């Protein structure tokens, strides 16, 4: 009988034990409440235990000085651990740090390499940053066409900053023919999501359009949203 009681107690502990994922979600909840010190305290053992998401998130907190003493070098250390596990967010964060020379020697070509690793996994922010690198010729040969390709990949995943970039490129004719309707469509999608650059830029675009063109662009934006909204 004693052995049965002991076994039941062990099983009870196993049932009650919290999974790393559940613990990570506690950290996310603390972040949403802006209780950064609590979030950092929860994340650290997860990161030290090898959870890539926790490593990337903790790295971001070090980069911003949220709940911890701001340190780019510590941020990079955690990003590197996450990136080494193939975690796309960590690779993107490491690319940003490397491209800016924050906590690590500046190397734009290496930044592109990290962004590409993330982008090739279908990670929208990585795709967006690949678009930036090609658009401005940073770490790669400038190519508006390649920039457009990467922005569109991110845009298909409803990444507002990519929408804004597409809107600007269609307005300026970067790698494409100038198309005010297409420009306005992408910009209004981004503006509705709160993108400040889009909100500021769209006024200049609309000033060059006829009322009919604006109506067409708005309808195109609505149709795009409908076609990319997942059914419940």
N, C-alpha and C positions, 0 to 999 in steps of 0.2 A: 504494500500500500504506500509506503514511504516513497518508493521509486516513482510511483505514478504521480504522487503529489509534486515531487521535484520536477518531473517531466512537464507537468501542467504549468508549473511556475515558469520554466524555461520557455515554453511555447507562448505563454502570456507576454513575456518580455519581448519575444520575437515579433509578436503581433503589434505590440505597442511601439516598437522601435520606429523612429521616423526615417524615411528614406532620404538620401541626399537631395533628390529632386524636390521633395516637400520642404526640406530645409532651405533650398535655394529660393523657392517661392516665398518663404518667409522673408528672405533678404529683399526680394523684389517688392514685397508689400511695404517693408520698412523704407525702401527708396521712394516709393510713391507717396509715403507720408512725410518724406523729407527728414526721416530720422537716420541720417547718414552714418552716425557713429554706431548705431545698432546694426545697420546693414553691413558695415565693414567687419564688425565683430562676428557676425554670422557667416560672412563670406570667407574670411581668412582660413578657417580649418578646412572648408570645402576646397579652396584653391590649393592649399598645402597638400590636400589629399589627392589632387590631380584632376579635379573637375574643370574642364576647359572653359565652360561658360562662367564659372565663378572666377577663374583667373582673368578672363577678359574684362568682366565687370569690375573686379577689384582694381585692375590696371586702369580702367577709365576713371575710377574714383581717385586714384593717385594722380592721374594727369590733371584732374580738375580740383584736387584738394578738398574732396567731399568726405567728411568723416575721418580723414587721415591728413597728415602733413603732406602738402603738395610736393610731389617728387616725380619728375619725368623719368629719371633713371629707374625708379621702382616701378613706374608704369610700364616702361619698356620691358623690364624683367618679367612681369606677368604676361604682357602681350606675347612675348617670345615663347613662354611656356604653352600658352593656348595655341599659338600659331604652329608650334612644333607638332601639335596633335591634329593639325589639319582643320582647326576650328576657324570658319570663315570670318567671323566677327573679329577674332583675335588677329587674323592675318590682315584684315582691313585696318584695324587700329595700329598695327605695327607698321603698315605702309604709310599711314598718315604721319606717325612719329618719325619714321625714316625720311620721308619726303621733306619734313619741316626741320629735321635735325634737332628734335626734342628728346633729350635723354640718350641719344645715339648719334653717331656721325651722320651728317646729311648725305644721302645717296639717292638721287632721284631715280636712277635705273633700278636700284634694289626696291625702291618703293613701288615701282611699276610691277616688279616681279611678285611682290606680295599682293598687290591689288588683283593681279591676274589670277593668282591661285584662288582667291576668294570669288572672283567673277566667274571663273570656270566651274565653280560649284553652284552657280545660279544665285549667288548672294547679291541682292540689288544694290546695297551701298558699294560693294566692290566693283560692280558694273558701272555705277555712276562715276566713281573715281577713275576708272579706266577711261571713261569718256572724257573726263577733265584732262587727263594726261595727254590724250591724243589731240584734243581740241587746242590746247595751248602749247603742245610740243614739249612737254616736261618729261624728261627721261626716255622719250621715244621721239621718232620723227613725226612732226606735226601732220595730222591727217584728219581733216574735218569729216571725211566719209567714215573713217573708223570711229571717230567720236560719236557720230550720229548712230552708228550701229550699236555701240555700247549703251548710249543713252536710251535708245528704244528698248533694249533688253530690260533695263531698269524701269523704264516707264510702263512696260507691260505688267510689272509687278506693283504698279501704283505707287511708285517712289516719287513724291512731289518735287524734289530738287531736280530730278531728271526731266520731269514735265517742264519746269521752268527753263532749263537749258535748251530743250527742244524748241520751246517758244521763242527764245532769243535767237537761236540759229535760223529758224524759219523767217524771222523778221529781218535778220541781217543778210540772209542768203549765204550762210557758212556751210559749204558742202552741198547745198541744195538751192533750188530756185526760190527766190523770195515768194512767200505765200502767207499773206496776212491772215487768211481764214485759219490755216493750220496753226499759225503762230498763236492767234487768239485762243483757239481751242485748247492748246496745251497750257497756256498761261491761266485761263479761267479755271481749269481743273486744279492747278496748283494753288491759285489764289483762294479758292473755296476751302482748301485744306490748310489755309493759314500761312502759306509761304510768302514772306514779306517782300522778297525780290520780285515775285510775280505780281503782287499787288501794286508795287511801284511802277513796274515796267508796262503793265497792260494798258495804262492810260495813254501812253505814247503810241502804242500800236492801234488802239481804237480810234485815235485822232486821225489816223490815215485811212480809216475804213468807212465804207458807206453803211447806212443802217441795215441794208439787205445783207451785206457781208457779215456784220456782227450777228445778225439773227442766224445766219447759216452756221457760223462758228459755234454759237451757243447750242444749236441743235446737234451739231457734230459732237460737242462735249457731252451732251446728255446721252446720245447714242453710244458713245464710247463707254461711259459709266455703266449703262445698262448691260452692255455686252461683256463687261468685265466684273460684274457683280455676281458672286456665287449664290446660287439658290439655297435657301435654308434647308 
